[in-house]
């Protein structure tokens, strides 16, 4: 068995392991952040579509598109389409899928909503 120099041991091993693990930890944090952004985008699109359909049912199609854009910031790049289908107003809101922050997109997410027309009592 070779002789060991006294006092050396495993000194510095923790520092080497830390340097090796930092990129993996940062990659994991970035992946989790991206998942959070995608989930938040789905939530925003669905809520904006529901709000737009409700506004369209009460105030008309013009209010539908305005309400959709009112509930989402411009950085998400919202596109709203509102149509009347019988007695139902349907709203479809499309957002860009963000990469690390809104504005840098790599795809689209759709949110849909519908509301029955509200008629005045006669």
C-alpha positions as CSV (number, residue, x, y, z in Angstrom):
1,X,0.0,0.0,0.0
2,X,1.5,3.4,-0.9
3,X,2.3,5.8,1.8
4,X,-0.1,8.8,2.2
5,X,1.1,12.2,2.9
6,X,-0.2,13.4,6.3
7,X,-2.8,16.1,6.3
8,X,-4.0,15.9,2.6
9,X,-7.0,13.5,2.7
10,X,-10.2,14.7,0.9
11,X,-9.5,18.4,1.1
12,X,-11.1,20.3,-1.8
13,X,-13.4,17.4,-2.7
14,X,-16.6,19.4,-1.8
15,X,-15.5,22.3,-3.9
16,X,-14.9,20.1,-7.0
17,X,-18.3,18.4,-6.5
18,X,-20.0,21.8,-6.1
19,X,-18.5,23.1,-9.4
20,X,-19.6,20.0,-11.2
21,X,-23.2,20.2,-9.9
22,X,-23.8,23.9,-10.4
23,X,-24.6,23.6,-14.2
24,X,-27.0,20.8,-13.5
25,X,-28.8,22.8,-10.7
26,X,-29.0,25.8,-13.0
27,X,-30.5,23.7,-15.8
28,X,-33.1,22.2,-13.4
29,X,-34.0,25.7,-12.2
30,X,-34.4,26.9,-15.8
31,X,-36.6,23.9,-16.7
32,X,-38.8,24.5,-13.7
33,X,-39.1,28.2,-14.5
34,X,-40.1,27.4,-18.1
35,X,-42.8,25.0,-16.8
36,X,-44.2,27.7,-14.5
37,X,-44.3,30.2,-17.4
38,X,-46.1,27.8,-19.7
39,X,-48.7,27.0,-17.0
40,X,-49.2,30.6,-16.2
41,X,-49.7,31.3,-20.0
42,X,-52.4,28.6,-20.1
43,X,-54.1,30.2,-17.1
44,X,-53.9,33.7,-18.6
45,X,-55.3,32.6,-21.9
46,X,-58.2,30.7,-20.4
47,X,-59.1,33.5,-18.0
48,X,-58.9,36.2,-20.8
49,X,-61.1,34.0,-23.1
50,X,-63.7,33.6,-20.3
51,X,-63.7,37.4,-19.5
52,X,-63.9,38.2,-23.2
53,X,-66.9,35.9,-23.8
54,X,-68.7,37.3,-20.8
55,X,-68.1,40.9,-22.0
56,X,-69.3,39.9,-25.5
57,X,-72.4,38.4,-24.1
58,X,-73.3,41.5,-22.3
59,X,-72.0,44.4,-24.5
60,X,-71.4,42.9,-28.0
61,X,-68.5,41.6,-30.1
62,X,-66.5,44.8,-30.0
63,X,-66.4,44.7,-26.2
64,X,-65.4,41.0,-26.4
65,X,-62.1,41.7,-28.1
66,X,-61.3,44.7,-25.9
67,X,-61.9,42.7,-22.8
68,X,-59.5,39.9,-23.9
69,X,-56.7,42.4,-24.5
70,X,-57.5,44.2,-21.2
71,X,-56.8,41.2,-19.1
72,X,-53.4,40.3,-20.7
73,X,-50.2,42.4,-20.9
74,X,-48.9,43.3,-24.4
75,X,-45.7,41.3,-23.8
76,X,-47.7,38.1,-24.1
77,X,-48.8,39.0,-27.6
78,X,-52.5,38.3,-27.2
79,X,-54.7,37.7,-30.2
80,X,-58.4,37.5,-29.6
81,X,-61.1,36.2,-31.9
82,X,-64.8,36.5,-30.9
83,X,-67.7,35.0,-32.9
84,X,-71.4,34.6,-32.3
85,X,-72.7,31.1,-32.6
86,X,-76.4,31.1,-32.2
87,X,-77.1,32.4,-28.7
88,X,-73.5,31.9,-27.6
89,X,-70.5,34.2,-27.8
90,X,-67.3,32.2,-28.2
91,X,-63.9,33.7,-27.6
92,X,-60.6,32.3,-28.5
93,X,-57.4,33.9,-27.1
94,X,-54.0,33.0,-28.4
95,X,-50.8,33.8,-26.6
96,X,-47.2,33.1,-27.4
97,X,-45.4,30.4,-25.3
98,X,-42.7,32.3,-23.6
99,X,-39.0,31.2,-23.3
100,X,-37.7,32.4,-20.0
101,X,-39.7,35.6,-20.1
102,X,-42.8,36.9,-22.0
103,X,-41.9,38.4,-25.4
104,X,-39.5,35.7,-26.5
105,X,-41.9,33.0,-27.9
106,X,-41.5,29.6,-29.5
107,X,-45.1,28.6,-30.1
108,X,-48.7,29.4,-29.3
109,X,-51.2,28.6,-26.5
110,X,-55.0,28.8,-27.1
111,X,-57.6,29.6,-24.5
112,X,-61.3,29.3,-25.3
113,X,-64.4,30.5,-23.5
114,X,-68.1,30.9,-24.2
115,X,-71.1,32.7,-22.6
116,X,-74.8,32.8,-23.4
117,X,-76.1,36.0,-24.8
118,X,-77.9,38.1,-22.2
119,X,-81.1,39.6,-23.5
120,X,-83.0,42.5,-21.9
121,X,-86.3,41.6,-20.3
122,X,-89.3,43.0,-22.2
